[in-house]
Amino acid sequence: MSKITYIGVDDKDLDLFESQYAVPEGMCYNSYLVEGEKIAVMDSVDKRKTDEWLDKLAAALNGRTPNYLVVQHMEPDHSGSVAAFLQKYPSATIVCSVQAQKFMLQFNDNLKADIQIVKEGDTIDLGADTVLKFFTAPMVHWPEVIVTYLESEQTLFSADGFGKFGVYDADPDDWACEARRYYFNICGKYGNNVATLLKKAANLKISRISPLHGPVLEGEKLAEALRLYSIWSAYDVETPGGVLVAYASIHGNTAVAANKIAEMLKTKGAAKVAVTDLARDDMAEAIEDAFRMGALVLACATYDGGIFPPMHNFLHKLTIKGFQRRKVGLIENGTWAPQAAKVMRGMLEGLKDVEIVEPVVSLRSSMKEENVAQLEALADAIVSK
């Protein structure tokens, strides 16, 4: 019989996670009960779901009192119910990192709690062969994060690592799609930190990963998640030969050129070509595809002497998420003074191992016959690389 009981909750009314990422199915906040002779609760939930969570916790406890609340991550979607938990179970000890204690007091004025600080390798013995072992995981994706290993169940409680967008049981057979969008938008900047955590995990016998968002991973799903995380954390290319064509078009003329080169890339043998309209499509999916593919084509209209804002937003997000090790082609458009390529190049120059592929294609208002030849040359150069 498992010593772990799932007590997480779904928030199906949430439209934007972190007020920026579309979650049409909602979001889950995972929490777990671990039982030995003593009882530990693994993380709380967002305050939007405090009452439902406390009801599920009480049902699982069946009249008993928890001894510990392990706070692995202090972001409010996981720590928002800590104060309410302590009101109901004031004798419980909070277990967290020293940085998490600091954050906890910042989020909760006048918090009264018995707090036990844990660091790398510390353990708490719950009795009955149930020992929690803690590992630090700074910047996955906040500095205070810890993860917890339960050897008797070969289970790693992974905090935000291995999470995904959506409710708990949404599309259980298609983990990668929303997990990828989640990873690159939430953890993408911190690939080195994720890689460090993966090295720690490699020394443990793990049959199950229990994250704070998304499903529990076991069997083939676990193996696939570990494979993808090793690729993502290293900024490697998940889809070799893939190209994302991302365009920002005001009146549609730049879009014509973007779709034209997409057709050329397919004809010339690109393994996968995705096209995104940065003014209309989901920005988080565009970020996901940019990291997934080996090459990126940016097509943008000049706007107020710079670039059309949707492209600026896209490049800004790529920058703050640590975009690197990719080939990039540039297409600009302008009626009297095309400047988009210059500005895009400038925004890309500070990124690590990003190569601008020549030729840069410059349109004057609309695509002409000579531009078709230039697009052909750019498509050839991208496919060859």
N, C-alpha and C positions, 0 to 999 in steps of 0.2 A: 504493500500500500504506500502510495506516495506521501511524503511529508510536506508536500507543497500544494496549497490550494489557491487557485486564481480568484482574486477579489477585485479585479479592475472594473472600470465602468466605461461605457460608450457615451460620447457627447455628440449625438446626431444632429443637434441644432447649430453646431458651430460651422460657420461658413468660411472663415479665414483663420488658419493656424498661425500663431504669432502675428496676427493682424495683417498678413501679407500672402500666405500660401493658400490657394483654393483647395478646400477639402469637401467636395460635393457630397460625400457619404458621411462626413463628420470625422471625429477623431476619437481614439481610445486612450485612456490613461490607465496604464497597467499597474497593478499592485498585487502582492502575493503574501500569503500566510505560510510561515515555515514553522513546523511543530516538532520539537523534541520533548524533553521534560519541561522545558521552557518554550515560550512562543515569541517569535519575532515577526513583525510586519515589515515587508519590504516596500518602502515608499508610500506616500499618500497620493492624492490626486488634485486636480484643479478645483478651486473653490466653487466653480460652477456646478460641481457634482459632489460636493462634500456630503450632503445628507444621504444620497444614494449609496455612496461608498461606505459611510459609517453603518448603514443598515446591512450591507453585505458583509462587512467585517463582523458585526455583532452576530449575524446568523452563523458565520463560520466559527466564531469563538464558542457559541452555544453556552453562554454563561461564564466562560472563563475570562481571565484578564491577561492581556499581552504584556510581556516583560520588556520588549524592545520595539522601537520603531527605527529602522535603518533608513537614513536619508542619504541616498547615493548622489542625488542631484538636486540643487536648490532652485532651479528654474520654477516659476510659479505654477506651471501646469503639473508639477509633481509635488511641490511643497506647499501648495495653497491650502491644504487641509491639516497641516501640522498642528496649528494652534487649536483647532476644533478637536483633533485627536487627543491632545493633552488635557483639554477640558473634560473629556469623557473618561480618559485613562491617565489620571495625573501621576500614578505610581510608575508608569513606564519610563524607561531610559531611552533617550535619543542617542543613536549611534551615528556618527558622521565624521568627516575630516575637519581639521582645525579651520580651514577656509570656509567650509560649509557652516560651521558654528558662527563665524563672523557674519556671513550672509543672512543666516537665520535671524539674527538679532536685528539686522537692517530691515528685513521684511516684516518682522513682528515686534512691535514696541512692547516692552515690559514682559517679554516671554519668560515664564518661570518653568524651568525644566532641569532634570538631572541629565547632563550631557556627557557621554563617553566618547572621547576622541580616539579614532583609530588611524593608523598609518600603514604603509606597505608591509604586508605579511602578518599583520595582527589577526588574532582569531577571537571568536566568542563561542564557547561551548554551550550549546543548548541542552546537552544531555541526550541519552539514547542514540549515540553515534551520529549526532547532528551538530556539526561544527561549521560555523561561518568563517571563511577566510577572506580578508579584504586586500584589494590591490588598488593603488592609485591610478587614475586615468585622467590626468590634467588635460584640459582643453579638448575633451571629447564629450561635449564641446564647450564646457565652462571649466574654470580652473580648479574647482573644488571637487570634481567628480571622483567617486570611487566605484568599483564594481565588486561583486561578491561571489565567491565560489563555494558551493555546497558539495563536498566531495562524495558524500554518501549517495547523492542523487546525480552526480556528474553534471551538475547544473551551474551555468554561469549566469548570474543576474547582471545584465550588461548595460544598465542605465540607458542613455539615449543611443548607444551603439546598437546596430542591427535593427533599428526601428524603421517604421514606414508610416506613411500617411494612411488615413482611413480608420474605420471601426475595427473591432477586434477580429471578427470573423469575415471581413470583406475579402472576396477573391482569394481564398487561401492557397489556390494553385498558381497564382500569379503574383508572387511576392516581389519579384525583381522590379517590376515597373514602378510602383509607388515607393519602393525602398530606394531605388536609384534617385528618383526625384527628391526624396527626403534627404539622402546622404549628401548629394552635391550642394543642396541649398542650405542644409543645417550644419553639416560637418565638413563640407568640401575644402574649406581653408586649412583644415587641421589634419591633412593626410599623414604627416610625419607622426603626429600624436596617436592617430589611429593605428598606424603601423607598429608603434611601440606596444600598444595594447595587444595587438595580434601576436606579437612575439611572446608576451606573457601568457596569453591563452594557449599558445602552442606547447607550453610545458605542462598543461593541465589535461586530464582526460575528460573531455567534454562530450556528452551525449545530447545535451539540451542547452539552448540559449533562451533566456527569458528577458526580453527587452522591456523598456518602459512604454513603447508604442508598437503596435502591430502584434502579429501572432508569435506564439512560442515556436521555436525552430528546432526540429528534430529530423533525424534520418537524412533523406536526400535533400530536403529543403535546407537543413543545416550545412551540409557539404557544399551546396550551391552558394549559400550566403557567405561562407568562408572564402570560397573561390573568388567571388565578386569583390568582396572587401579587400582581398589582397591586390586585386587589379586597381580598384578605385583609390585605395590609400597610397599607391605608388604613382598615381597619375598616369598609369598605363592606358593604352587604347583598348577598350572593351570590344569595339566593332572595327577590326582592321579593314582599311579600304573604305570606311564610311566617311561621308561628308555632310555637314550641316550647312545649308544655304539660309542665312538669316537676313531678311531685308526690312528696311524702314522706308516706305514709299508714301509720298504725300498725295499725289494724284494718279498713281497707278503706273507711271512710266518706268520707274525703277523696279517695280514688281515684275514688269514684262522681262527685263533683263535678267532678274534673279531666276525666274522660271525657265528662261531660255538656257541659262548655264546649267540648271538642274537637269534639264533634258539631255544636254550634252554629256554631263558627267555620267548619267545612267548609260548612255550609248557607248561611252568610252570604257565602261567596265567597272565603275565605282561599285563597291560591294553593297552599299546602302546609301541612299540620298534622302535626307529629310529636308523639308522646306518649312520655314516658319515666318509668319507675318508678325513682326515685333510690335506692331501697333494694335494687333487684335488677339493674337494667340497667347496662351499662358506663358508668362515669362519664366516661371520655374521649370517648365518643360523645355524651354529653349536652353536654359542653363544646363539641364540634364543632358540634352543631346550634344551640346558643345563639348562637354567632358567625355561623352561616350565615344564620339567619333575621333578619327585621327586628323581630320582637316575641317576647316571652317571657311566659308565664303561669306563676306559681309558686303551687302549692297545697300547704299544709303544715299538719300537726297541731301543736298546742301540746304542748310536752314539757318537764317540769320548769321551767315558767315561761318557757321559751324556745321554740326550734324543734327539731323532730325531727332528730337528728344527720345523717342523709343530706342534708337540705336545707342544713344549716350547712356541711357539707363541699363541697357544690356551689357555694354562694355564696362560700365562701372561695377555691375554685379559680378561679371567675370573677374574683374580685378580684385574685389574684396573676397572672392571665394578661392583665389589662388590659382586661376587658370594658367596652364603651362604646358610645355612640351607638345606643341601643335603647330601645324602649317596653316597659314591664313592667306586667303586671296581677297583683294579689295576691288570693289566696283563703286564708283561715285557718279553722281548726277548733279548737274547744275545748269541753269539757263544762262547766267552771265558771268559767274565766277565760281566754278566748282572748287570746293574746299574740303569735301567730306573725306576723301582719301587721306589728305594731310592730317586732319584731326584724328581719324581712326588710327592711323599709324602712330601718332603721338601717344594715344591712350594705350596702345599695345606695346610700346617700346620698353616700358618698365616691367613687363612680364617675363618670367623665366623661360628661356628656350622656345620662344615663339618666333617663327620664321615667316616673313612676308614673302609670298610667292609672286614672282613677276610673270606676266606684265600686270600693272595696275590698269584697270579699264575705266576710262573717263567718258561719260555720256554728256551730250549737250541737249538737254530737255527730253529727248527720246532716243531710243535705240535706232542706229543707222546701220547700213550695210557694213561699213568699216568696223563698227562695234561688234558685229557678229563674228568677224574674223578674230578680233581681239579676245572675245569671250572664248572662242575655240582654242586659242593659244593658252589662255589661262586654265581652261579645263584640262588640256593636255598636260600642262605643267603640274597641276594638282594630282592628277591620276598617276603621273610618273613618280611622284614623291610618296 
